[in-house]
Amino acid sequence: MRTLLALFVLSSCGSNPPPPIHTIEIEMMTVTPIVAPHTHPAITVATKNPPYRLGIRSVEVLHTVAARKEPRTDAAVLGIISAGTRAGVRDAIASGPECRGSDGVDGRWIELAPRGWVCENAVEPSEAPPTAAAVPSFDDDDDRPIHGVYGVVRGANATAYASRADVLADAGRVLIGSNTVRASGTAVVDGRRFWRTSQGELIDEASIVQISPSRFKGVAIEDPHAMPAWVRSHRDSTKSIVTYDAPSLHGRIVGARAPRATVTVMELSSDGAFVRVADAEWVDRRDLRVATVATPPPETGPGEKWFDIDRDEQVLVAYEGERPVYATLVSTGKYLHETPTSVARVASKLEHAVMSSDKESVYSVADVPWTMYYDRDFALHTSYWHDGFGSPRSHGCVNLAPRDARVLYQWSSPDVPPGWTAVYGDEDHPGSLVRVRSRKDPEPGFRGYARAMHDKVVAVRESRDG
């Protein structure tokens, strides 16, 4: 079974924030980068003094390594690069003992394309082109974006064992709370079949119910005047709804729409209680989740990528400047775990993250794909364990269906270079704005480094105008 490289962040939605970037822990595994056919010229050496001989087109990463913002071991981390990734080279400078090789000779700092510095002892020159970049596309038709096998652990005395010897000695730890796991393989011990999890533990297969992730996907927006809406009965989200020939519950029933079917809002009744979705078909407004065009947060740049999450509608719309480009259903925080309203920026993007909490609701969620932290420990991320998008379900994060999470992860800023399993945003490479709003708080305030960037722009403008 294929294993994935993961950056493990032991955190949860709405409890403990992830570790600071400079102390983040790396779990050593392997990765298969998401790539597209190579259709553009390779990025190669572009300096006056090329670091390598003619014909070297890239450097290959030998082991998982942190890309630094500057050629110093104490410089900020820009991201994490997996072994086997090939990157173009921009420059090289002499280093001291921090980049010393196994031969005891001081090495160099290598500047990679598109960004980041690594010690030369972490790479080797290659005549092969750089690893090709994925091309983000909202038309991605792969309905199985999660290729691993996940399961939820059931049973009051479900036990995790560190080794085969512990299984035979019955010396494991009893799992508490809610636990989902990801399989990295299987093992048979004393006639019993076990999952070997991505954390290296053994759990009896009989205690695990395999999860089938949702295949739901949002829609690309071609016409901002025809924003999508999704059917979701306010009585029973699993049931179809009826359509009427007039904007009234006393009208004649003329049709039906299936759960989560996509419709277009063509007209709103004078009282706002009904929506026309076809020439002579009206539906109860309460039975729809509607995407609407919103005004960007202050200082949003032309063409800048950002997210708008309507907490009341449970809808996310992705924008480029003022133009909506994609919309989908989400699940924000449930009662007592409401997702806070705010305007923040994506601070980190992790190909996989472990989320856990030991608070009043104990849980551990393995290898959450396509995670984007934006406000302390709040994140947009895949939810492979439920299919209730369109209603609050989370502990505070913004849950996305797997297909949506992947395409939005690839589309958003900061960009993720090929082979990078984590990337961090800052003022030089800012992450996409994330606005979470509600009827009660339609214009929330800025938080985090989004606030610092906003305040700086305002200060410059006031200084210029004043």
Secondary structure, 3 states (H helix, E strand, C coil): CCCCCECCCCECCCCCCCCCHHHCCCECCCCCCCCCCCCCCCCCCCCCCCCCCCCCCEEEECCCEEEECCCCCCCCEEEEECCCCEEEEEEEEECCHHHCCCCCCCCEEEEEECCCEEEHHHEEEECCCCCCCCCCCCCCCCCCCCCCEEEEECCCCCEEECCHHHHHHCCCEECCCEEEEEEEEEEEECCEEEEEECCCCEEEHHHEEECCCCCCCCEECCCCCCCEEEECCCCCCCCCEEEECCCCCCCCEEEEECCCCEEECCEECCCCCEEEEECCEEEEHHHEEECCCCCCCCCCCCCCEEEEEECCCCEEEEEECCEEEEEEECECECCCCCCCCEEEECCEEEEEEEEEECCCCCEEEEEEEEEEEEECCEEEEECCCCCCCCCCCECCCEEECHHHHHHHHHHCCCCCCCCEEEEECCCCCCCCEEEEECCCCCCCCECHHHHHHHHHHHHHHHHHHC
